Amino acid sequence: MCAAWLRWAVAGARVILGIEVRVTGWENLPQGQTSSGVLLVKHQSTFETFLMPTLMPHPLAYVFKKELLYVPFFGWAMSRMDMIHIDRSRRSEAFNKVVQQGRRLMAQGVWVIMFPEGTRIARGQQGTYKTGGARLAIECAAPVIPIAVTSAKCWPRKALIKRAGVVDVSIGPPISSVGRKSDELMAEVQGWIETEMRRLDPQAYADAPSASQTPVH
């Protein structure tokens, strides 16, 4: 029911708001019904939160802060789904929960999706990439799939008015997590996503620093 509702929302954005979606890199997604994967996605607006489950060939499990469970209707629906909600005030306990549930879900063919910047980032800006997604992939020996999304061109964060246009979704080549260190792996993810964002939306990054100048935490 939730996946169907998301498809209606994305279709409504296309019909009512004129927001089209263009996807490249389908060939980079892991193959097989039980293949594992950790999707690390650029986060600019609510749009990609709705969009990703409608695109992927596997069910997705979001990692999200438990406070979202208290949002009327939306949070209540999320609480009924098999996803990973965490208490960010208990960091080590929260990460252990992510690993435990992530292993279980990926063994069932569910992919885990995370936004490594942690929050929505304005168009043309680069947030601080946190290593939680890389650490999860390493613990589960799962490949990382970096994804760049230009949603803020049409659906800026905290903006009431949306714009017609094309949202590009670029799926990067899978990156093996085996034998990697989390900060090194996340630096590679960050480099690919931010370089791709500058290629997809060069006007937004005309005065921005290079993709490698923001540290990984």
C-alpha positions in Angstrom: 0.0 0.0 0.0 2.8 2.4 0.9 4.7 1.7 -2.4 1.5 2.3 -4.4 0.9 5.6 -2.6 4.4 6.7 -3.4 3.9 5.8 -7.1 0.7 7.9 -7.1 2.6 10.8 -5.4 5.4 10.7 -8.0 2.8 10.4 -10.9 1.0 13.4 -9.4 4.2 15.4 -9.4 4.6 14.6 -13.1 1.0 15.3 -14.1 0.2 18.3 -11.8 3.6 19.9 -11.3 5.4 18.9 -14.5 8.3 17.2 -12.7 9.8 14.5 -15.0 12.4 11.9 -13.9 15.4 10.8 -16.0 17.4 7.8 -14.7 20.8 6.7 -15.9 23.0 3.9 -14.7 20.5 1.1 -14.4 23.2 -1.3 -15.4 25.1 -0.5 -12.2 22.5 -2.0 -9.8 23.3 -5.4 -8.3 21.7 -8.3 -10.1 19.8 -11.2 -8.5 16.8 -11.6 -6.3 18.8 -11.9 -3.1 21.7 -9.5 -4.0 22.6 -7.1 -1.2 23.3 -3.4 -1.5 23.5 -0.2 0.5 22.3 2.8 -1.4 23.9 6.1 -0.5 21.9 8.9 -2.0 22.3 12.7 -2.3 19.6 14.3 -0.3 18.1 17.6 -1.6 14.4 17.3 -0.9 11.5 15.1 0.0 11.1 14.1 -3.6 13.9 11.4 -3.7 12.5 10.0 -0.4 9.3 9.3 -2.3 11.0 8.4 -5.6 13.6 5.8 -4.7 11.2 3.0 -3.7 9.3 3.4 -7.0 12.5 3.0 -9.0 14.4 0.2 -7.4 13.9 -3.5 -8.4 14.2 -4.5 -4.7 12.3 -3.4 -1.6 14.0 -0.7 0.3 14.5 -0.2 4.0 15.3 3.4 5.1 17.4 4.2 8.1 15.7 7.1 9.9 15.5 8.9 13.2 12.8 7.5 15.5 11.2 11.0 15.9 9.7 10.6 12.5 7.5 7.8 13.9 5.5 10.5 15.8 4.4 12.4 12.7 0.7 11.8 12.3 -0.3 9.3 9.6 3.1 9.4 7.8 5.0 8.2 10.9 2.3 5.8 11.9 2.5 4.1 8.4 6.3 3.9 8.7 6.1 2.2 12.0 4.1 -0.6 10.4 6.9 -1.2 7.8 10.0 -3.3 8.3 12.5 -0.4 8.3 15.3 0.7 10.7 14.5 3.5 13.1 17.3 4.7 15.5 17.8 6.8 18.6 20.6 9.1 17.5 21.3 10.0 21.2 22.6 6.5 21.7 25.2 6.3 18.9 26.9 2.9 19.5 23.6 1.2 20.4 22.0 2.8 17.3 24.7 1.6 15.0 24.6 -2.0 16.4 20.9 -2.0 15.7 21.5 -0.8 12.1 24.0 -3.6 11.5 21.8 -6.3 13.1 18.7 -5.3 11.2 20.6 -4.5 8.0 22.1 -8.0 7.9 18.6 -9.5 8.4 17.0 -7.4 5.7 19.7 -7.8 3.1 19.6 -11.6 3.6 16.0 -11.3 2.5 16.9 -9.3 -0.6 16.0 -5.9 0.8 18.3 -3.1 0.1 19.2 -0.5 2.8 19.0 3.1 1.8 20.7 6.0 3.6 21.3 9.7 3.1 25.0 10.1 4.1 24.7 13.9 4.6 22.0 13.2 7.2 19.6 16.0 6.1 18.4 17.8 3.1 21.1 20.0 1.5 20.3 23.1 -0.5 20.9 23.1 -4.3 24.6 23.7 -5.1 25.7 23.0 -1.6 27.6 20.0 -0.1 27.0 18.6 3.4 29.2 16.7 5.6 29.3 13.0 4.7 29.0 10.7 7.7 30.5 7.2 7.6 27.5 5.2 9.0 26.5 3.9 5.6 30.0 2.8 4.7 30.4 1.2 8.1 27.2 -0.8 7.6 28.3 -1.9 4.2 31.6 -3.1 5.6 30.0 -5.0 8.4 27.6 -6.7 6.0 30.1 -7.2 3.2 27.6 -5.5 0.9 28.5 -3.2 -2.1 27.8 0.5 -1.9 25.8 2.1 -4.7 26.3 5.9 -4.8 23.4 7.8 -6.3 23.3 11.5 -7.4 19.9 13.3 -7.5 19.1 16.8 -8.7 15.7 17.1 -7.1 16.3 20.7 -5.8 16.0 22.0 -9.3 12.3 21.3 -9.2 11.5 20.7 -5.5 13.8 22.8 -3.3 13.9 21.9 0.4 11.4 23.8 2.6 9.9 25.4 -0.5 6.1 25.6 -0.9 6.4 26.4 -4.7 7.6 23.6 -6.9 9.0 24.0 -10.5 8.4 22.0 -13.6 11.5 20.4 -15.0 13.6 17.3 -15.1 15.1 15.6 -12.0 18.1 13.5 -12.9 18.9 10.3 -11.0 22.4 8.9 -11.8 23.2 5.5 -10.4 26.9 5.0 -9.9 29.0 1.8 -10.3 28.9 -0.4 -7.2 31.8 0.0 -4.8 33.1 -3.1 -3.0 33.2 -2.7 0.8 35.4 -5.8 1.4 38.7 -4.9 3.1 37.9 -1.2 3.1 38.1 1.4 5.9 34.9 3.4 6.5 36.4 6.8 6.0 38.2 5.8 2.9 35.1 4.2 1.4 32.9 7.1 2.3 35.4 9.5 0.7 35.2 7.6 -2.5 31.3 7.7 -2.3 31.4 11.4 -1.6 33.8 12.1 -4.5 31.7 10.2 -7.0 28.4 11.8 -5.9 29.6 15.4 -5.7 31.5 15.1 -9.0 28.4 13.7 -10.6 26.2 16.5 -9.1 28.4 19.1 -10.7 28.2 17.4 -14.0 24.4 17.1 -13.8 23.7 20.6 -12.5 26.7 22.7 -13.4 24.9 26.1 -13.0 24.2 25.3 -9.3 27.8 24.7 -8.5 29.4 27.5 -10.5 30.8 29.2 -7.3 31.0 26.1 -5.1 34.3 24.5 -3.9 35.5 21.3 -5.5 33.9 18.0 -4.6 36.9 16.9 -2.4 37.0 19.9 -0.1 34.4 18.8 2.4 35.7 16.4 5.1 34.2 13.0 5.9 33.1 12.3 9.4 
